[in-house]
Amino acid sequence: MQRELFGTDGIRGTPGEFPLDARTVFAVGLALGEHLSARREASAVVLGMDPRESSPWLAGYLSAGLRQAGVEVRSAGVITTPGIAWLARTGPFAAGVMISASHNPYRDNGIKIFDRAGYKLPDEQEHRLEQRIFALLETDLSPRTVTPPIEAGLDRAYVDFLAGTFQGTLGGLRLVVDGANGAASHLAPALFRRVGADVVTVACEPDGRNINRDCGSLHLETLRETVLTVGADLGVAFDGDADRALFVSSSGRVVDGDGVLFLVARYLHERGRLARPGRSPVVVATLMSNLGLEVALGHFGIRLVRASVGDKYVLEEMLRQDALLGGEQSGHIIFREYATTGDGLLTALRVLEVLQSWQAALDDSLRDLVLYPQVVLNVPVRAKPPLEQLPQVDGEIAEARRELGDAARILVRYSGTEMVARVMVEGPDAARVRERAERIAAAIRSALG
């Protein structure tokens, strides 16, 4: 049976193994190059990567495939995923390709593709590309590798763009930056110092293997401890490719994407910048976003619309709603005024802009956001059969819905990028929410662990 290549965020796996073996990666480059050539878009592709030790290896085979199809490859070197999306949109490029596995451990890696407008490829286009890749793999394909020279001016242009979106200066605000030992490790401190922050760095020394290791947006303990120890005004953590950002306030409070959406939506709404003229204000979030966010936005006359999980699907819904702001609880925030994808550095600048304008601390700025107790559990699985085909799991979910009632939300789904099932239970009673989430997770472990 033919396997799928593309998940919810491009192609992801273990380098050296399908779908990131040399032949497949070369075929990805060749198929993409053929696609661009057929559409007469084959001027050049901009390529970037995060600092995993496998990234140059993958970039070499991908670049060779593109070149065999007659497409020039221009490398930005280590840069963030949104940096590649911005370059694809603003530069003389037919597409952008990022080598990264985002928040995954260093042993994983991936390939993300953006069109010339800076958007991730729609599912239908990914499917057509996937079919061509599999067809190429059936031929006598001989993979080669090349190393395109890095053009230093590409990442500088991206940082210049980001800095240009920020007016004024932070006046020495003390900011702790956790770069996740990833793509933002050098770019983020330079950017925030440029706009006037006093920057303290954490996990900004990538060695190829320490990306996301006990740091970054999935591991906020060190960031929180550092913020409290140095008396910082704020802390920000990125993931491996810096398309998301999470925050820690001066008191040590963790602020996720829901908090950011509430903060920025209020600020933009006050200034008439949340909706286009004649449109009602709307924010797009996902099924994972807390019900408290929906209630709090409603108090300010802002409607919340939910999309499927994945910033790609958030953006699709934003385009349908003509919304200017959207994002995920995980910290992917999309500002359509500036970008076509989630951008952690841009998100941090917008949060800093709000706090500077209001002359307020992050804790005070979020006092009107009251979140419902919510438990999210990640359960490793060995396979991903439909959950409704697992009687024990289906039964636990049904029982949870009966007990918790209409005031609660329950979402159980498989990750699109990892072999895990995610269990989210939310409701007014924290103890019952925790108990039901644990019972559902136990049923999944019993069936698939």
Summary of the structure (lengths in Angstrom):
residues: 449
radius of gyration: 21.8
end to end distance: 23.4
largest distance: 63.9
contacts: 1683
relative contact order: 0.10
helix: 41%
strand: 20%
